[in-house]
Amino acid sequence: MTPNTKKSLDEINQSVAVPSVYETSFFQKFLAYSGPGALVAVGYMDPGNWLTSLSGGSKYRYALLSVLLMSILVAMFMQTLAIKLGVVARLDLAQAIAQKIPRGGRYVLWIINEIAMMATDMTGVVGTAIALKLLFRIPLVYGILFTIFDVLLVLLFLRFGIRRIEFIVLFSILTVGIIFGIEVFRACPSVPAIFKGLVPTPGIITNHEMLIMSLGIVGATIMPHNVYLHSSLAQSRRYDYHNPKQVDEALRFAKWDSNVHLIAAFLINALLLVLGGTLFFQKNSNLSAFQDVYNGLKNTAIVGNLASPLMSTLFAFALLITGMISSITSTLAGQIVMEGYLNIRLPLWERRLLTRFVTLIPILIIGYLVGFSDQSFEQMIVFAQIALSIALPFTLFPMVALTSNRDLMGRHTNNLFITVLGYALTAVITVLNLQFMFSI
């Protein structure tokens, strides 16, 4: 079997036209290139992020906002490298790695990343099932089985084309942001305390429990599938990649697109942390489950006059939206990994069903053994983060190496500073994730 030399995500590769270098304004060009960043940003707002942000706020008020900020800055750096690989080399990360290693290595990396894709899918399944229970009182086991049918949702979206999918996802992100913006506005948080929380404090290192929570936030933020996904989606724009000026412009606006949407992801996670810190800090409430937040938002004994059934319903609705739209990105990322490493192409509906069935098997087995409860299911999110942590160094180290390869990247090769910074950040993230794994 030879490495994949076909186009990444051939259905959408170069499917979106963009203006030439000499046409239109900055804003019009930004709109043309905007979209892939929204699909990637969804991965930074999954149920794992929700739990860590809400729990961090309830325990330490706004102190961990600085950890969120540092995590998203690192994410911006890593996603920029993924963009560079896709735009300049016209390869996604799986294809680029497969061209550099023998068959056995490709199989090993495929297995590692396939597990990571399933772990990512698991968080969406759990989040969707819990949201269905909160909103419609559907038992968890039925909610989990119901997620099988979201393949129909993915197929429906894909029939619209990648551009319309981007708009749907962007609208969903805006909806979630507005919901949490309303809830935080009603909570009337202390603005000076929020800005103070953006500055790191020694307690993040010296306080063991705060350190563990910080590691959880970092581990829930940087995930392998986002890197694979972005290296492929960056190729969805139809520009003249033989024209150096056009390549430079594609890089420039793809980075703008990525950073703007990652800032949006940061704001949503920050709103969650502020919500937890404003309503539940020092209220004798331990937010260890989505059910706790849902109940707390309508409990006058905890949040006083701010309690409202509408607020708890909006919270559950936002969780449902996030779980459903994550199905799109996990499907695309899984296809990238399979095609890139194994050169096997499946229709998206087959890929989606395969991933979902394989994901459901361990969920249903664990549910049968320990019971179908919110706590046991949300513990699966923790185990999913462990799987993602294991896959992370096998994703980031190759990406830094590839974008530092002059034969592959030409004049866009990472300079010495970027290369050293990339390896250093990857090493730090790997150590932090390992420490988080062994502290659970």
Secondary structure, 3 states (H helix, E strand, C coil): CCCCCCCCCCCCCCCEECCCCCCCCHHHHHHHHCCHHHHHHHHHHCHHHHHHHHHHHHHHCCCCHHHHHHHHHHHHHHHHHHHHHHHHHCCCHHHHHHCCCCHHHHHHHHHHHHHHHHHHHHHHHHHHHHHHHHHHCCCHHHHHHHHHHHHHHHHHHHHCCHHHHHHHHHHHHHHHHHHHHHHHHHHCCCHHHHHHHCCCCCHHHHCHHHHHHHHHHHHHHCCHHHHHHHHHHHHHEECCCCCHHHHHHHHHHHHHHHHHHHHHHHHHHHHHHHHHHHHCCCCCCCCCCHHHHHHHCCCHHHHHHHCCHHHHHHHHHHHHHHHHHHHHHHHHHHHHHHHHHHCCCCCHHHHHHHHHHHHHHHHHHHHHHHCCCHHHHHHHHHHHHHHHHHHCHHHHHHHHHHHCCHHHHHHHCCCHHHHHHHHHHHHHHHHHHHHHHHHC
